[in-house]
Amino acid sequence: MAIKVCIIGAGNGAFAAAADLTLRGYQVTIYENELFKSNVEDLMETGIIHCFGVGPVGDAKIYKVTCDLADALSDVDIIMPIAPAYAQETVAKSLLPYIKPGDKIILTPGSTGGSLIFGKVFHDNGKLDGVKIAEMHTLPYATRKVDSCTVDILLMCKKMYFAAFPAIYNQEMYDLVVKMFPSIELLKDVLETGMNNGNAVSHPAAVVLNAGKIEYYGKHYHYKEGITPSVAKVNEKIDEERLAISAIFGYKPINARERLYEMGYCPMTDTLYESYQGSHEVFLPIEGPNDLSGRYLTEDVPCALVAMSDIAKLVGVATPVMDSVVILASALRSEDYWTTGRTLEKMGLNGMTVDEIRDLLQNGYKI
């Protein structure tokens, strides 16, 4: 029998995953919140996602499209939230009435700390026992929706870092998910996957440094125009700070250039600027953000940079460039991301030592 997957969300990545998995023989249900029903109204009528680009292509007949979460979760093997990081806590809370021991949740992606957010929400509400959570560090695709029922897959990611929370389930969850996504690579734990969230390096600083241009012209190409040699140097400094945090936990040092190359986005080059500019088929054609409300700022600052910076403070690593970007982004958006972002408290790490964090990541919450 086909493995039954419930995808939560209806954005670019959700459509790509639904089409890809369906065309490879999985039974896919798409759930979208009633508030965003417009995202799936046409798909409810046709039931078909037209998929083109690389990887599986064709017309994917989706098993079910619904705005009823109880119906969506009634008979599934895997729950796969594909939603912005800032929606992860809301998604986790929405699952509380339905989640049960034995459920398997794969965050695609986890961003930075996504599994910890889900774990804390479930733990605080007495729902974590017997639930297995895992995450990838990135979406499996570079992709864009062309219209309400069509998705273009620009890239099938060649490597995705993967781990479970708690890590005692690493091998079990890997064995399950590698059949779906053969390019996953197992890491130590979900903090290691989260520290490899490349959006924190590639997106926020470049948007902050191009804020005037973006607002004035209203048309912008983030990689082609926004990441100049000097801007890329700032991204490299953020990457160095990220690696310094990772070193405290003994994680494998994977710099941004290596990761982008391994994922298939960019050629291997001597500088991060050359990496971005060498991505002729993926990065350079991407238009946007065309205003300052885009997710490169409103998701990746509060949900990635704040998380990394807060962890850095806890373990004694200085992150002056990350901190500067958070401060400037907060000023640009008139929002204190240090307060509204992904803090240690929200991830369940507040006041912990490095050893206590390691124990939580490996063994989970004490029952």
NORNORJO-V962540 format. One line per field, one symbol per residue. psi: psi as a letter, one per 20 degrees, with the letter a starting at -180 (. if undefined). burial: + if it has 9 or more other C-alpha atoms within 8 Angstrom, else -. A space follows every 50 residues. Layout:
psi=???
burial=???
//
This chain:
psi=qqpppoporkaghggggggghgijjqopppppqhhkhhhjghhhghjppp prcrapqaooopgqpqjohgghjhmqhppnpnqqhiiggggghhigiiqr piqppopnaicojghhggggggghjkjhpippqrqqirqiqpqpphaijp qoohpopipppqrqpriijggghghghhhgnijqppagrihgghijoihh ghggghggijgggghghjpqoggghhnrgghhhghhghhggghhghhhjk qpoorhggghghijhqrprhqhghggiimhifghipqrqjrjjrhhgigh ghiggggggggghhjkppmhgghgggggggghjlpnhhgianrgghikjp jqrghhgggghgiaqp.
burial=--+++++++++++++++++++++--++++++++---+-++-+++--++++ ++++-++-++++-++++++--++--++++++++-+--++-+++--+--+- +-+++++++++++++++++++++---++--+++++++++++++++--+++ +++++++-++++++++++++--++--++----++-++-+++++++++-++ ++++++++-++-+++--+++++++-+++--+++++++++++++++++--- +---+++++++++++++----++++++-+--+++++++++++-+-+++++ +++++++++++++++-+-+-+++-+++++++----+++-+++++-++++- -+----++++++++---
//
